[in-house]
Amino acid sequence: MKRVAIQGIAGCYHEVAARNYFRDEEIAIEPCPTFAHIFKAMSKDDTLLGIMAIENTIAGSLLQNHELLRKSDVCIVGEYKLRISHSLAALPDETMDDIAEINSHPIALMQCEEFLDEYPKIKVVEKGDTASSAKEIAEKNLKGHAAICSKFAAELYGLKTLAEGIETNKRNFTRFLILADSWQKENIIQESDINKSSIVFSLPHSQGSLSKVLTILSFYDINLTKIQSLPIIGR
């Protein structure tokens, strides 16, 4: 059975992406509190896989994750693009009229502003995570509380979905990278299926230095899907 390290707790969008990517296999999820802990866990166990968000169509690139990847020895062996669809979940016997407080991660709350504006009397409280908001309501039996989370999290923690697809922008996608130790990348993806590569390089501070590199890529008919600049610390 494949074991996959994720950032967050059970029911978070990282788990949703992992289970969708490995949908034909049985996997075991290993939650990590931060993205950095994913790489620490993988460095201690080279059989462990990882999944990490790298960019979002609304929030843009997660620059800290680019840096974590650059410093590590792991390989990118795949990617998965997940449409982020938020649901409102509460205890099974609750209705929308019972809700006095809505909890979730601040980004999720921001992405559901139009829905929340329809209920100005409901208190909105920021929490550390979407899935943990659902878990807390279920474990503490918090009546009058609802969580903005994935439908998967609502089902996992036994909550009732009061509303689905409440995000304002329906084209909200997050791209996740599938990570593995270099020795076992052949077990995850066949060489014949590889059609994308990521490279990191630094350039001199001179006229046309980036243009010269891009000219080489163009000469070999390589399609550039993304370019991301990062600072060199101290320079």
Secondary structure, DSSP 8 states (H G I E B T S, - for coil): -EEEEEEBSTTSHHHHHHHHHTTTS-EEEEEESSHHHHHHHHHH-TT-EEEEEEEETTTEE-HHHHHHHHHS--EEEEEEEEE---EEEE-TT--GGG--EEEE-HHHHHHTHHHHHT-TTSEEEE-S-HHHHHHHHHHHT-TTEEEEE-HHHHHHTT-EEEEE---S-S--EEEEEEEE-GGGHHHHS-GGG-----------SSTTHHHHHHHHHHHTT-----------TT-
